[in-house]
Amino acid sequence: MLEGKKIVVIMPAYNAAKTLRQTVTELPNIVDQIIVVDDHSLDNTRKVAKSLGVQYIRHNKNKGYGGNQKTCYLTALKRGADVVIMVHPDYQYSPRLVTAMCAMLLSGHYDIVLASRIIGDQTTRIRSMPLWRYGANRFLTLVQNVLLNYKLSEYHTGYRGFTRKALKEIDFENNSDDFIFDNEILAQAIYQGLRIGEISCPTSYHNEASSINFSRACKYGIGVLIVVVTFRLNRLGLLKSRLFKHNSQHATSMKRAGK
C-alpha cells in the first residue's frame, strides 16, 4: 500500500512468456496485487504467470487489446483497487516508475497519469523509437492537442495509471476492443474534465516488445482522428456520440454492481 491505499497493477498479456517474469520482478513492493489477463496467448504465458503467484485470468478467445483492458480494469475495481496502474508485461516500459505514478495519483492533483516516451531526453527517444512511429506520434499528438483543447506530450503510451474515481466515471466498457481503446478512454477523460498528468519514462524497443505493423498502425491513426473529430463535434453540439454521453447513469450502474 501507499498512504493506506490499495495499489493494483494490471497486465494485459498476449504471448508475454519471455518478458513477464522480468516485468513482475521489477515492480516495487508498494503493489498489493498483480492481475495478469491473458488474451488467449499461444505461448507459455500461463505457466510463467502461475509460477509468479499473480492473479491470473485467461480469455477463452482473443478479445483484442481493448477487450483485454476492460477485463483488467473491471477486475481491479472488483478487487477494491484505489489506484490501478497498467504495466505492459513485454518490458517495454520500466516497472520501477509505478511508485512515482502512484504518488502523483494520490497527491490529489491528478486523476490519470501517463508515462510519456516523449518528454525528457529527446535524443534518446528519437534514437530508440522507429522513425516512422515517432513521426506519426508527433503528428497525431499535435492534432489531438488542438481538437481536444488539451496539452499532453503524447496520447499513445500504454503505461498509464488511474484513480478508482476516474475509472468509475468513464464508460470504458462500451469502447472499442482494438488498440484505439487507449485514445478513446483519454478523450472521454478530457470530456469529463478529469485531470491528466505525465511523467518521463525510458522505453526499450527489443525483439519481444509488443508492436503493431504498419497497416494496423495506419488503421489506428485513422481511428485516432475519428475519435478527436467526434469529440469536437460533441463539444459543439453537432453530434451526440455514445462515446461522450453523460456518465452519471454509468457511475450509478457501476455503484450498484459493486465495481
Summary of the structure (lengths in Angstrom):
residues: 259
radius of gyration: 17.4
end to end distance: 19.8
largest distance: 52.8
contacts: 842
relative contact order: 0.15
helix: 46%
strand: 15%
